Amino acid sequence: MKPLYLELEAVAGAVALAATTVQRLVRQGEFPKPRQLSGRRVAWLVREVEDWAEGRPVSDLPPPSNSSRRSTGS
């Protein structure tokens, strides 16, 4: 069974954004709000994060080039 909820760091990693960016998007109303799990604990519903991600526009930008260096094995 996959998790139902993700904490901030896991959400940020899942959507390839910094945690501070996720928090800013929530404040701006551009990202799903977390759910209250207990008195001081919040997390994001995975389904809502997935829906947000699938609703993002398709980019016209090319993917970044691979910047890793390969050894030539001299």
Secondary structure, DSSP 8 states (H G I E B T S, - for coil): ---SEE-HHHHHHHTT--HHHHHHHHHTTSS---EEEETTEEEEEHHHHHHHHHTS----S-------------
